[in-house]
Amino acid sequence: MASNTVPETMAAMVLTGHGGIDKLEYREDWPTPQPGPGEVLVKVTATAKNNTDRKAREGLYPVKDKGDTVSFQVGGTATFTFPRIQGADVAGRVAAVGEGVDPARIGERGLLDFNLYADHRRDINLTPDYYGHGADGGFAEYIAVPSDQFHAVDNPGLADAELAAMGMCSYQTGLHMLNAAGVTSGERVLVTGASGGVGTAMIQLCRVMGAIPYALSQRDKADALLELGAEAVLDRSDMQDFADKVRAVTNDQPIDAVMDLAGGDMTDRFIDTMIFDMKRRSTYPRLSIAGASAGNVSEIMWTRIYLYQVQIFGVSHGTREEAEQLVAWIRSGQLRPVLHAAFPLSRLHEAERYFVERGNNYLGKIVIVPDAEWQEHGAPFGLQQDAE
Ligand SMILES: NC(=O)c1ccc[n+]([C@@H]2O[C@H](COP(=O)([O-])OP(=O)(O)OC[C@H]3O[C@@H](n4cnc5c(N)ncnc54)[C@H](OP(=O)(O)O)[C@@H]3O)[C@@H](O)[C@H]2O)c1
């Protein structure tokens, strides 16, 4: 192993079991991982929080029985075992390289493609597990990852915390939702959960791809979403006659594809926006589903799906090709971060509470910075009282 000086132990937020935030223990004596063959050891400077951290901790990924308390078992066996360090969207610097990796990479700044890919295929990802779930993630000072999944991004104007906020859990999922539905330039796309990590990513991605994003969100977030690129913002607190409200902003045209992160009772209303007059369409209605913020069970009449030929796509994460495309767009400055605030790693409990109880006007990502890196990488993005 070639390296800068790497200590034997590190600070880490260790999850000890399923449950509340009391299951997250801050340790300063955790063994520093070693990079294996083909891996780099990354000194973490910022890791973005995602909904999945809380959902996995609480065991909210049922796939068989509605009441199951489990984390997902995409490869057939449970990979979310304890102790586990969570945190999927990691930015940092290469501190050491394993066998077979060019030592010239030491010092490189980059962003992790968070997937634990089952094989080397670039165009498909059938068992989407990830760092922070099936292997240790970035709520720590160091993480060991495959060298070809740590992508160099050296844009001088982009801070490490901002780079983490553009992590793959949001951006790659958003891109895969759009690609799965075959969204093309000029199409009208309804983006739900628009102020969240995936939603803000998708608004930008639609614009990069030439599609027209209509955001479903809340009134007090409308200005920020319009500024980000939304064509119009619809209010999710008033879903009555929703298709009419959409028609009023689309010049009476149907939505071509819906990106559904909400689920629950809302999905049926989303379908209305695509099928109110099939003669106005030139493609099949398409529904990509990747989240369930409004509820995990939706009641939809089967006849509506097959008579209107609604194509439904379940989406988890994305592919190596999509990660590389996103990094290319980040490097060329076509995407920008939507960073809400940074918290020090030792205060992850507080960040979790803040994330769950967030109020109005909240947009984008929370990023966690190791305490030793706080002054340089976290403080400029701390909440106002922290930055002082
Ligand atoms: N399948 C995957 O691979 C994958 C990957 C990432 C995330 N996800 C899932 O996708 C969803 C969004 O993730 P995220 O990271 O963007 O989360 P997030 O940052 O927490 O954003 C979620 C957004 O959903 C909206 N929302 C919250 N409660 C809602 C409700 N009751 N009804 C309707 N909308 C509601 C809010 O936006 P507005 O206030 O703007 O409406 C909120 O900002 C989550 O369910 C997450 O678990 C799945």
The ligand as an ORCA input file, in Angstrom:
! r2SCAN-3c Opt
* xyz 0 1
  N     -34.995      4.243     -5.424
  C     -33.837      4.787     -5.095
  O     -32.785      4.332     -5.476
  C     -33.868      6.038     -4.275
  C     -32.748      6.862     -4.212
  C     -32.847      8.070     -3.503
  C     -34.036      8.382     -2.843
  N     -35.071      7.516     -2.888
  C     -36.368      7.839     -2.254
  O     -36.927      8.916     -2.980
  C     -37.633      9.776     -2.112
  C     -37.030     11.174     -2.205
  O     -35.664     11.115     -1.782
  P     -34.867     12.443     -1.497
  O     -33.488     12.046     -1.147
  O     -35.085     13.418     -2.566
  O     -35.593     12.915     -0.176
  P     -35.712     14.339      0.462
  O     -34.509     15.158      0.155
  O     -36.091     14.100      1.859
  O     -36.942     14.976     -0.331
  C     -38.210     14.419     -0.267
  C     -39.201     15.492     -0.723
  O     -40.455     14.878     -0.850
  C     -41.470     15.818     -0.570
  N     -42.361     15.267      0.450
  C     -42.122     15.068      1.763
  N     -43.190     14.551      2.347
  C     -44.136     14.412      1.396
  C     -45.468     13.949      1.392
  N     -46.066     13.490      2.503
  N     -46.131     13.951      0.227
  C     -45.559     14.388     -0.904
  N     -44.295     14.852     -0.967
  C     -43.599     14.859      0.171
  C     -40.773     17.071     -0.048
  O     -40.631     17.941     -1.176
  P     -41.647     19.120     -1.497
  O     -41.854     19.845     -0.208
  O     -40.937     19.909     -2.523
  O     -42.918     18.485     -2.010
  C     -39.392     16.597      0.309
  O     -38.417     17.597      0.178
  C     -37.546      9.149     -0.718
  O     -38.680      8.328     -0.534
  C     -36.277      8.311     -0.812
  O     -36.257      7.259      0.119
  C     -35.018      6.364     -3.601
*
